Amino acid sequence: MRIYKSVLIVGSVAVAAMSAVTAQAASSSSQVELTTPPGITLQEPKGPDRRPSAAERKTPGIFNGQIRRGGRVPGAEIAYWYADASGKTLYTYAQDAAGKPTCVAECAKANPPALVPAGAKAAGAWSIVKRDDGAGQWAYQGKPVYTSTKDEDVGENRGSGGGFVALRLDHDALVKRPFGVNVEEVRTVNGYALTDESGLAVYAYSGKGEFVQKDCTTSVCAKRWAPLMAAAIAHPVGNFTLIDRADGFQQWAYQGKPLFTFSGDVVKGDAFGVGVSKDFELAVVARNYQAPGTGMFFDPARGAIVSTDKGMTLYRVDFSYHSPDGHGLPGSFNGSPPVGRAMGTAPCVDACLKTWRPLAASAKDLASGHWSIMERSNGTRQWAYKGFAAYSYVGDKKPGERSGSDIYDIMIVNDPTIDVYQDDNVYKSDEEMKYGRRVLRARDAAANYWAYIEP
């Protein structure tokens, strides 16, 4: 028997005023390319595949420049695999050089083609090719893609070899750019934006005429928005052009718009310049799929929060464990996708559903990007983000409110020596853990907790 008791842990830190900013509104273009079409998802590799940035390795503090298992450290890079709707890794095949699928018969039994779901259409770098049997197969940059029967779980890539290569999202190749301008994942827009050589977000200025900031002194403006300078020997590259400034230096422009960084951005992934001025927008080059009825709410104190399209906060339920990092710092702990998938929708049934509302998916909706679909025990479908089922909280009354965060469901069992989440195959070793972090035991004060979802 298990007894559940909910408690609410309330923080004491004052939070700045919030503002609702959709991912599209934060972008320099509403027509930027999607990283995935419907039916193609992004999955974290199984096991650690995270790299701290050079700046992070040198910076002392709570994280000590380390990547902790099961959580996301600000500045850490995550190499996502492209996968099908079920999360199985996608592969290209070397013999498909001409863009025509050549893996057939026995080859196709071991490497099933990634077939296009009904109603899905080509998008961006993703096209549709016809197989000999008339079926539509996904192709990435003209190369047909396949899954592998060797992969048994989400995020595996055992199918590599024999001409098959796992397909990874390469954000460096999203746009042709000059030296010193990079492309990085920016949480605020759930996508990828231009950054400077330090990894700080770059903004495009869309105001009229020469850049002049009203209602503030020149010195303040210079500290707030810094031009993205170009070297004296720089040359235009792709959609990047050069602006001759009055001070004799050159500044980069993208798609005709001057580029700047914002003084309020401190670490890689920050985008606190969003909403500061209507004339500045993030220079976004690619966006991840956003599930129908969802959006982003921008909190100036905490950054981006995944929300409904009305700005109401969305939550995930995870299980608590002892961590020196905690889970209340922006970007510090966003949950381990394998744990979210293992928990599924089971933690919230019956009475729980009176408080937490599942984010419903229709029968026609298809998984894409970081969004997948779970089926509840009653047959209804529910959206999940990065492995965790998504819910809204009845206690939230206005956009951006997070009154449901840090609610704990304490679980008590009769036998304190058993696992609350019983799994005999959890551990590979003390150093290599199947789920990326220790599975909590009842004697460690077992609890589920609710946390708002970060992109």
Backbone torsions as a table, in degrees:
resi	resn	phi	psi	omega
1	MET	NA	139.2	176.2
2	ARG	-120.7	138.8	178.0
3	ILE	-112.6	131.0	-179.1
4	TYR	-109.8	132.1	176.7
5	LYS	-135.6	123.4	-177.2
6	SER	-89.9	135.4	173.6
7	VAL	-132.3	152.3	-178.6
8	LEU	-115.1	121.5	176.4
9	ILE	-95.0	118.9	-175.7
10	VAL	-105.5	126.8	178.0
11	GLY	-76.9	159.5	-177.6
12	SER	-109.0	2.0	-176.9
13	VAL	-82.8	131.1	178.3
14	ALA	-71.6	138.1	-178.1
15	VAL	-110.0	135.9	-179.8
16	ALA	-67.0	164.1	178.6
17	ALA	-58.3	145.0	-175.8
18	MET	-103.5	156.8	175.6
19	SER	-140.9	138.5	-180.0
20	ALA	-84.2	119.2	177.4
21	VAL	-132.4	116.3	178.9
22	THR	-72.9	159.9	178.4
23	ALA	-59.3	-37.8	-178.6
24	GLN	-67.6	-40.2	-178.8
25	ALA	-66.9	-27.5	-179.1
26	ALA	-80.4	-11.0	-173.2
27	SER	-90.0	152.9	176.3
28	SER	-77.9	-9.3	178.4
29	SER	-156.5	131.7	179.5
30	SER	-81.4	-4.0	-176.3
31	GLN	-107.8	20.3	-179.1
32	VAL	-67.4	155.6	-174.3
33	GLU	-70.3	140.3	173.4
34	LEU	-82.0	141.2	179.3
35	THR	-73.3	-23.8	-179.1
36	THR	-142.2	142.4	170.2
37	PRO	-86.6	171.9	175.3
38	PRO	-57.1	132.0	-179.3
39	GLY	99.0	-9.5	176.8
40	ILE	-116.1	129.1	-176.5
41	THR	-117.8	169.7	174.9
42	LEU	-115.3	128.8	-177.0
43	GLN	-129.2	141.5	173.7
44	GLU	-73.3	139.9	177.5
45	PRO	-58.6	146.7	178.3
46	LYS	-72.2	124.6	-174.2
47	GLY	91.7	165.7	-176.2
48	PRO	-63.2	127.4	172.2
49	ASP	-143.7	53.2	-174.7
50	ARG	-123.2	141.4	-177.3
51	ARG	-127.0	125.7	176.1
52	PRO	-70.3	148.4	176.9
53	SER	-72.0	164.0	179.6
54	ALA	-60.6	-40.5	179.7
55	ALA	-65.2	-38.3	-178.4
56	GLU	-67.0	-38.5	-179.0
57	ARG	-63.5	-27.1	-176.9
58	LYS	-93.6	-9.2	-173.3
59	THR	-96.1	118.8	176.6
60	PRO	-74.7	165.9	178.5
61	GLY	143.1	-161.2	-172.2
62	ILE	-60.7	-31.1	-177.1
63	PHE	-95.7	-16.4	179.6
64	ASN	52.1	32.5	176.2
65	GLY	67.1	20.2	-176.8
66	GLN	-109.4	153.7	174.2
67	ILE	-98.5	116.6	-178.3
68	ARG	-91.5	139.4	-178.4
69	ARG	-63.9	135.0	173.6
70	GLY	86.3	-8.4	179.7
71	GLY	-131.1	167.2	-179.3
72	ARG	-108.3	125.3	178.7
73	VAL	-96.3	132.4	177.4
74	PRO	-54.1	130.8	-178.5
75	GLY	94.7	-10.9	-179.9
76	ALA	-78.8	141.3	177.5
77	GLU	-95.4	137.9	175.6
78	ILE	-118.0	123.3	-179.5
79	ALA	-89.9	106.5	-177.0
80	TYR	-86.6	140.3	170.0
81	TRP	-89.7	144.8	165.9
82	TYR	-76.3	142.9	-177.5
83	ALA	-146.4	167.4	176.3
84	ASP	-81.2	-174.4	-175.8
85	ALA	-62.7	-27.4	179.7
86	SER	-87.2	-3.4	178.3
87	GLY	95.9	4.2	179.8
88	LYS	-77.9	131.7	-177.0
89	THR	-58.0	143.5	179.0
90	LEU	-100.0	149.2	-178.3
91	TYR	-132.6	149.3	167.5
92	THR	-100.8	160.9	-175.4
93	TYR	-122.3	126.4	-174.1
94	ALA	-59.0	-31.7	-177.0
95	GLN	-77.6	-5.3	177.4
96	ASP	-89.4	40.0	-174.3
97	ALA	-59.6	-33.1	-176.7
98	ALA	-86.9	2.0	179.5
99	GLY	86.5	1.8	178.1
100	LYS	-102.2	132.8	-179.7
101	PRO	-61.7	123.5	178.7
102	THR	-113.6	-4.8	177.7
103	CYS	-86.7	100.5	-177.1
104	VAL	-131.8	178.5	176.4
105	ALA	52.8	-125.9	-176.7
106	GLU	-62.5	-35.9	178.3
107	CYS	-59.7	-42.8	-178.0
108	ALA	-71.2	-23.6	176.1
109	LYS	-69.0	-37.6	178.9
110	ALA	-83.7	-25.1	-178.2
111	ASN	-133.0	77.1	-176.3
112	PRO	-59.1	134.9	177.8
113	PRO	-64.6	146.5	176.3
114	ALA	-81.1	97.3	-175.1
115	LEU	-78.7	149.3	-177.8
116	VAL	-81.2	124.2	178.9
117	PRO	-65.2	154.5	178.3
118	ALA	-59.2	131.2	177.5
119	GLY	91.3	-13.3	-179.9
120	ALA	-78.0	146.3	-179.4
121	LYS	-127.1	157.9	178.7
122	ALA	-62.1	149.0	179.8
123	ALA	-153.9	131.5	176.0
124	GLY	58.2	-125.8	-179.0
125	ALA	-77.8	-3.6	-177.5
126	TRP	-97.2	125.6	178.2
127	SER	-125.8	176.5	-178.9
128	ILE	-122.0	127.6	176.8
129	VAL	-114.5	153.2	-179.3
130	LYS	-95.1	132.5	173.9
131	ARG	-86.7	169.0	-177.8
132	ASP	-60.4	-28.4	179.5
133	ASP	-85.7	4.4	177.7
134	GLY	90.2	-7.1	-179.6
135	ALA	-73.4	147.6	176.4
136	GLY	-85.7	134.8	-179.8
137	GLN	-124.5	139.1	178.0
138	TRP	-67.2	144.6	174.2
139	ALA	-135.0	138.7	178.3
140	TYR	-111.0	120.5	-175.0
141	GLN	50.7	40.9	176.5
142	GLY	85.4	-5.2	-177.7
143	LYS	-102.1	119.5	177.8
144	PRO	-57.0	145.7	-177.7
145	VAL	-119.4	152.8	-173.6
146	TYR	-136.0	162.8	167.1
147	THR	-103.8	-176.1	179.5
148	SER	-138.1	137.0	177.3
149	THR	-71.4	-11.6	178.0
150	LYS	-74.3	-22.7	179.7
151	ASP	-84.2	120.7	-179.0
152	GLU	-102.0	-16.4	-175.0
153	ASP	-138.8	164.0	178.8
154	VAL	-63.2	135.6	175.4
155	GLY	89.3	-4.7	177.9
156	GLU	-79.7	154.3	174.2
157	ASN	-139.0	51.4	179.3
158	ARG	-74.4	-11.7	-176.7
159	GLY	-81.2	-3.4	179.2
160	SER	-66.9	141.7	-179.3
161	GLY	121.2	159.3	-180.0
162	GLY	63.8	30.3	-179.6
163	GLY	96.1	-10.2	179.4
164	PHE	-95.2	132.4	-178.0
165	VAL	-127.8	127.9	178.7
166	ALA	-61.1	140.8	-174.9
167	LEU	-97.8	114.5	-177.8
168	ARG	-108.9	143.6	174.9
169	LEU	-69.3	117.4	-178.8
170	ASP	-105.6	92.7	-176.2
171	HIS	-68.8	-20.4	177.6
172	ASP	-66.3	-23.4	-176.8
173	ALA	-97.2	7.6	-175.8
174	LEU	-70.1	-28.5	-178.9
175	VAL	-151.9	142.2	175.8
176	LYS	-75.3	126.9	-171.8
177	ARG	-144.3	161.3	179.9
178	PRO	-80.9	168.3	177.0
179	PHE	-62.2	136.4	179.6
180	GLY	92.7	-7.9	175.3
181	VAL	-113.6	124.7	-175.9
182	ASN	-117.3	174.1	174.5
183	VAL	-124.6	125.9	-178.9
184	GLU	-136.4	160.4	174.6
185	GLU	-71.6	130.2	177.8
186	VAL	-122.8	117.0	-171.6
187	ARG	-62.1	-33.4	-174.1
188	THR	-57.6	-34.1	-177.7
189	VAL	-107.7	5.9	-178.5
190	ASN	50.6	48.6	-178.1
191	GLY	-169.1	-152.3	-173.7
192	TYR	-125.3	135.0	-176.5
193	ALA	-133.9	165.3	176.1
194	LEU	-69.3	144.0	174.7
195	THR	-135.4	162.8	175.4
196	ASP	-83.3	-174.7	-175.0
197	GLU	-67.3	-15.2	176.7
198	SER	-92.3	-2.6	179.9
199	GLY	90.0	7.7	-179.9
200	LEU	-85.0	143.0	-174.8
201	ALA	-59.7	146.2	178.8
202	VAL	-111.7	139.0	-177.7
203	TYR	-116.0	144.0	177.0
204	ALA	-99.3	133.1	-179.7
205	TYR	-93.8	121.8	-176.6
206	SER	-112.7	13.7	179.4
207	GLY	-71.5	174.5	-178.3
208	LYS	-86.4	138.1	172.9
209	GLY	67.5	-159.2	-178.1
210	GLU	-67.0	147.2	-176.5
211	PHE	-66.5	114.3	175.3
212	VAL	-139.2	128.4	179.2
213	GLN	-98.6	121.7	179.7
214	LYS	-83.3	160.8	172.6
215	ASP	65.0	25.9	172.1
216	CYS	-157.6	159.6	-178.0
217	THR	-75.0	161.7	-179.8
218	THR	-60.1	-40.1	-177.3
219	SER	-66.0	-40.6	178.7
220	VAL	-65.4	-44.9	-179.4
221	CYS	-61.9	-39.4	-179.3
222	ALA	-63.5	-31.5	179.5
223	LYS	-81.1	-23.5	-175.9
224	ARG	-83.3	-48.8	-178.7
225	TRP	-121.8	115.3	-179.3
226	ALA	-104.5	128.9	179.5
227	PRO	-64.3	144.1	175.9
228	LEU	-82.7	100.1	-172.0
229	MET	-78.7	150.9	177.5
230	ALA	-113.7	152.1	178.2
231	ALA	-67.1	157.1	-178.0
232	ALA	-62.2	-28.0	-177.8
233	ILE	-98.7	11.1	-177.4
234	ALA	-67.9	152.0	177.5
235	HIS	-130.1	152.5	177.5
236	PRO	-56.6	143.1	179.1
237	VAL	-136.9	120.9	178.4
238	GLY	55.4	-122.7	178.8
239	ASN	-87.6	8.1	179.0
240	PHE	-95.6	127.0	177.6
241	THR	-124.7	173.2	-177.0
242	LEU	-113.6	141.5	176.8
243	ILE	-113.4	128.5	174.7
244	ASP	-83.7	114.9	-177.4
245	ARG	-85.1	160.2	179.7
246	ALA	-64.7	-24.2	-179.4
247	ASP	-84.2	2.9	177.1
248	GLY	93.8	-7.0	179.1
249	PHE	-95.0	170.9	178.9
250	GLN	-111.1	145.6	-179.6
251	GLN	-126.4	144.2	179.0
252	TRP	-78.1	145.8	171.9
253	ALA	-131.5	145.3	179.1
254	TYR	-122.8	125.9	-176.4
255	GLN	52.6	37.9	175.7
256	GLY	83.4	0.3	-176.8
257	LYS	-109.1	129.0	178.1
258	PRO	-58.9	145.6	-176.1
259	LEU	-109.9	141.6	-178.2
260	PHE	-140.5	160.8	166.8
261	THR	-110.7	166.3	-175.5
262	PHE	-117.4	134.7	-175.4
263	SER	-65.5	-22.7	-178.9
264	GLY	-77.7	-11.2	176.9
265	ASP	-85.7	125.5	-173.4
266	VAL	-110.9	-44.3	-177.7
267	VAL	-122.6	161.5	177.7
268	LYS	-54.0	130.8	-178.7
269	GLY	102.0	-18.5	176.6
270	ASP	-67.2	149.7	174.1
271	ALA	-151.9	52.5	-175.7
272	PHE	-78.8	-0.2	173.5
273	GLY	-79.9	-9.6	179.2
274	VAL	-64.6	127.7	177.0
275	GLY	84.0	-6.7	-179.9
276	VAL	-69.3	-38.7	179.6
277	SER	-143.5	139.5	179.4
278	LYS	-67.5	-16.2	-177.4
279	ASP	-88.2	-6.9	-178.7
280	PHE	-118.3	129.4	178.2
281	GLU	-133.2	149.7	175.7
282	LEU	-59.8	138.7	178.6
283	ALA	-84.6	81.3	-174.7
284	VAL	-85.4	136.4	179.3
285	VAL	-111.5	-20.9	177.7
286	ALA	-158.4	145.3	-177.2
287	ARG	-125.6	142.1	174.2
288	ASN	-78.3	155.4	179.4
289	TYR	-59.0	141.9	175.7
290	GLN	-118.2	123.8	-177.6
291	ALA	-61.9	148.7	178.8
292	PRO	-56.0	137.1	178.1
293	GLY	81.1	7.5	179.9
294	THR	-119.1	165.6	178.6
295	GLY	-162.0	-158.5	177.7
296	MET	-128.2	138.3	172.4
297	PHE	-111.2	128.5	-177.4
298	PHE	-101.0	116.3	177.1
299	ASP	-101.6	115.2	-177.7
300	PRO	-56.5	-24.0	-179.0
301	ALA	-88.3	-25.4	-173.1
302	ARG	-127.0	-6.4	-179.8
303	GLY	89.4	-151.7	-173.2
304	ALA	-80.6	141.8	175.8
305	ILE	-129.6	132.1	177.4
306	VAL	-70.1	132.3	-174.0
307	SER	-141.8	178.9	168.6
308	THR	-76.4	173.5	178.9
309	ASP	-70.4	-6.6	175.5
310	LYS	-97.6	2.3	178.6
311	GLY	87.6	7.7	179.3
312	MET	-81.3	129.8	-174.2
313	THR	-59.2	139.3	173.6
314	LEU	-105.6	145.6	-174.1
315	TYR	-125.1	159.8	170.6
316	ARG	-125.1	156.6	174.5
317	VAL	-111.9	128.3	-177.5
318	ASP	-127.9	173.2	174.0
319	PHE	-105.8	141.7	-173.7
320	SER	-80.2	150.4	174.7
321	TYR	-156.0	168.5	-176.0
322	HIS	-78.4	119.6	-179.3
323	SER	-142.5	130.5	178.2
324	PRO	-67.5	-18.7	-178.7
325	ASP	-82.6	-24.6	-173.6
326	GLY	69.4	-169.9	178.2
327	HIS	-138.0	20.4	-178.4
328	GLY	-104.3	-6.4	179.9
329	LEU	-84.3	138.1	-179.6
330	PRO	-55.7	123.1	177.3
331	GLY	76.6	-1.0	-172.9
332	SER	-82.1	-31.4	-177.7
333	PHE	-150.2	100.9	-175.4
334	ASN	-107.8	13.1	178.1
335	GLY	86.7	154.0	178.5
336	SER	-97.8	117.2	-177.1
337	PRO	-50.8	-41.6	178.3
338	PRO	-60.3	-33.7	177.9
339	VAL	-68.2	-43.5	178.4
340	GLY	-59.9	-42.4	178.9
341	ARG	-66.7	-37.6	179.7
342	ALA	-66.3	-36.6	179.5
343	MET	-75.3	-36.9	179.4
344	GLY	58.5	-137.5	179.6
345	THR	-99.4	1.1	-174.6
346	ALA	-60.6	-33.5	-177.9
347	PRO	-66.3	-15.6	-177.9
348	CYS	-128.3	96.6	177.6
349	VAL	-137.0	168.8	173.9
350	ASP	53.1	-118.4	-174.6
351	ALA	-61.8	-30.1	-179.8
352	CYS	-58.1	-34.5	-175.9
353	LEU	-70.8	-9.9	175.3
354	LYS	-77.7	-20.7	-177.7
355	THR	-106.0	-35.1	-176.0
356	TRP	-116.3	126.3	-176.7
357	ARG	-102.5	117.0	178.1
358	PRO	-60.2	141.2	175.6
359	LEU	-79.3	103.7	-170.5
360	ALA	-73.0	140.8	172.3
361	ALA	-113.6	141.2	-179.4
362	SER	-80.7	171.1	-180.0
363	ALA	-66.5	-22.5	-177.6
364	LYS	-93.7	-12.2	-177.8
365	ASP	-67.2	145.6	179.4
366	LEU	-122.3	142.0	176.1
367	ALA	-62.0	147.4	177.8
368	SER	-165.6	148.3	179.5
369	GLY	57.8	-129.3	178.9
370	HIS	-87.4	-1.1	-177.5
371	TRP	-98.0	126.5	175.2
372	SER	-122.5	176.1	-177.2
373	ILE	-126.4	129.9	176.2
374	MET	-109.2	149.6	176.6
375	GLU	-104.6	126.8	179.3
376	ARG	-81.0	166.8	-175.9
377	SER	-62.7	-23.4	179.6
378	ASN	-90.3	6.6	176.5
379	GLY	92.1	-8.2	177.6
380	THR	-76.8	160.3	-178.1
381	ARG	-109.4	145.1	-176.2
382	GLN	-135.0	136.7	177.2
383	TRP	-72.1	144.5	174.1
384	ALA	-129.6	142.9	-179.3
385	TYR	-116.7	121.4	-178.4
386	LYS	50.1	44.6	173.5
387	GLY	92.7	-14.0	-175.7
388	PHE	-108.8	131.2	175.5
389	ALA	-58.6	139.4	-175.2
390	ALA	-103.9	137.8	-178.9
391	TYR	-136.3	155.8	165.2
392	SER	-106.8	163.0	-174.1
393	TYR	-115.4	131.4	-176.4
394	VAL	-66.4	-20.5	-178.8
395	GLY	-77.3	-15.8	177.7
396	ASP	-78.4	127.8	-175.5
397	LYS	-110.9	-13.4	-178.4
398	LYS	-145.2	158.7	-179.0
399	PRO	-55.5	138.1	177.6
400	GLY	83.6	-11.2	179.0
401	GLU	-67.3	141.4	-176.9
402	ARG	-128.6	42.6	-176.4
403	SER	-69.3	-13.6	178.9
404	GLY	-87.7	-7.7	-176.8
405	SER	-75.6	141.1	179.6
406	ASP	68.0	30.3	166.7
407	ILE	-86.4	126.9	-176.2
408	TYR	-107.4	135.1	171.3
409	ASP	-103.8	102.2	-178.1
410	ILE	-77.4	131.1	-178.5
411	MET	-114.4	128.6	-178.9
412	ILE	-119.8	132.0	179.7
413	VAL	-118.0	157.6	-179.4
414	ASN	-67.7	-37.9	-178.5
415	ASP	-105.5	107.0	-174.9
416	PRO	-72.1	-3.4	-178.3
417	THR	-95.4	-5.3	-177.2
418	ILE	-95.2	158.5	176.8
419	ASP	-75.1	137.3	172.2
420	VAL	-66.1	-41.5	175.2
421	TYR	-107.4	87.9	-173.1
422	GLN	-70.3	123.3	177.1
423	ASP	-156.3	109.7	-176.2
424	ASP	-71.6	-11.7	-176.9
425	ASN	-111.9	25.9	-175.9
426	VAL	-67.7	-45.0	-172.9
427	TYR	-96.9	134.0	166.4
428	LYS	-92.3	-41.4	173.8
429	SER	-164.5	175.0	179.0
430	ASP	-65.3	-25.9	-176.6
431	GLU	-95.0	-25.9	-179.1
432	GLU	-119.6	109.7	-172.8
433	MET	-108.1	134.5	-173.9
434	LYS	-56.7	-42.9	-174.8
435	TYR	-97.3	8.6	178.0
436	GLY	85.8	-11.5	175.6
437	ARG	-160.5	162.6	-173.2
438	ARG	-64.1	133.9	175.2
439	VAL	-77.8	126.4	-173.9
440	LEU	-67.1	139.9	175.1
441	ARG	-105.6	153.6	-175.4
442	ALA	-59.0	-34.8	-178.0
443	ARG	-70.9	-7.6	177.0
444	ASP	-97.7	28.7	180.0
445	ALA	63.4	66.6	-174.5
446	ALA	-61.5	139.5	178.9
447	ALA	-163.0	147.5	163.7
448	ASN	-94.9	150.3	173.1
449	TYR	-135.9	153.7	179.2
450	TRP	-103.2	134.7	-179.0
451	ALA	-138.6	145.8	176.7
452	TYR	-69.3	151.8	-175.0
453	ILE	-90.0	129.4	173.3
454	GLU	-103.3	148.3	178.3
455	PRO	-73.5	NA	NA
